[in-house]
Amino acid sequence: MDGSDTRSYRTLVESELYTRQVAELEKEIARLDDILRGLLWGIALAPEIFPVVAGFSKLRLAKSREFQVPFAMPLPVIQIWFSVSESGSIELLAIEREPEDPFSAYVSAH
């Protein structure tokens, strides 16, 4: 093996909504760049590993939870809504913090 990287990375195209939402999240989350680096790498390299949203044919949802390191400082979970265009580029449609589970406050820790 010669060490060359033969994987195919796709072009990421940000929608206006996505760009605005990133700007807002940057005000709230100090390490957003770190979170996005891993998540966008995964989307660009293998978008098909992220599930298609039920009821849609092309809309996919990626969550940063899949890239968190065990025993490391926990980071907020970010989710990105995206689709793969006919040309193969990735359209980043929206980004948000994962909503908190409304029932988590009622679940006992023991």
Secondary structure, DSSP 8 states (H G I E B T S, - for coil): -----------EEE-HHHHHHHHHHHHH-TTHHHHHHHHHHHHHH-GGGS-B-TT-SS-EEEEGGGG--TTS-----EEEEEEE-TTS-EEEEEEEE----TTGGGS---
